[in-house]
């Protein structure tokens, strides 16, 4: 990092082009439906809305003992904007309120077995196979609460705001006084005094202070027991009948704890995940789709993000984040190239590898194998440095394939952008 601070891409200890990083840092490896998260909260005694689940059988018996003044009927897919979405059968809205229990099955019938289309789904939508029916609560106030692993604190931190129900990044930017961050000592955990302090900051009053504090301590225990890296409750609400209720939850899990959390990881739902992400994950590659035109193949997350910065600073936009990792083999490199080539947005592919553990010749062999199997649709700009890079460049040059081999990373990025803009 010291060397990077001396380049023109680093100023006042801040990258000049960091806009893509939140997408990488917040990547979610395990996809849980909303009802799964609620079920985890319930199992750990966190106060939630009562709910039931309907599937294609539309069995009325599952609702026979479920009574509420008002019901929320929600299609279960891994995408936001459900309330404003529409179905392929013409039915509008993936979230409905009703006070008539007789309407529930009719609403669910219009959702289950049909594709829901929102701003966050593919154009043809995502098939709904389950609907959650929850108790509607009368909300007096909405607050925000989360626990997240925070590198700057070398552990977990609690983040809270009385301005719930909205994007926490907006709160941090526009009203920072409404945001409280508390580092958590892993040995002490969230103490009674800290929980009460946070409850008061969230503007709960009277007996609700202690109720909120108890919920906060339960959420900490859940965070620990499921090996979470992030637990976000937005909103954590105060109801008109004097309850503190977790209305919505997003939970991220530590992949390294999968052996301890087999039951949770078995719930993974791949339906809302990009097929290329699933293919890459099966090959032990990290892939995230973006909206640019330059496909990136890089080894190491740090170099991958720096590569994206170089592309942005050169006037282009990355089409993806793809980290080969350190132990990649020839077949994985070939598969990675095919993943990039399958993206219609991609106009140029930029391979930027600094060989340490990885042998640059492996990268070269993998690229050539993929190109001989299927001629590439896009020009390839390749920069290889480090372990066996001289031999790798010779392999590429002698292949007779039209690669652009450029030693300087800055110049390689600029040339990749130039080629993409010509296409």
Secondary structure, 3 states (H helix, E strand, C coil): CCCHHHCCCEECCEECCCCCHHHHHCCCCCCCCHHHHHHHHHHCCCCCCCEEEECCCCCHHHHCCCCCCCEEEEECCCCCCHHHCEECCCCECCEEEECCHHHHHHHHHHHCCCEEECCCCCCCCEECCCEEEEECCCEEEEEEEEEEEEHHHCEEEEEEECCCCCCHHHHHHHCHHHCEEEECCCCCCCCHHHHHHHHHHCCCCCHHHHHHHHHHHHHHHHHHHCCEEEEEEEEEEEECCCCEEECCEEEEECHHHCCCCHHHHCCCCHHHCCHHHHHHHHCCCEEEECCCCEEEEECCHHHHHHHHHHHHHCCCCECEEEECCCCCCHHHHHHHHHHHHCCCCCCEEEEEEEECCCCHHHHHHHHHHHHHHCCCCCEEEEEEEECCHHHHHHHHHHCCCCCEECCCHHHHHHHHHHHHHHC
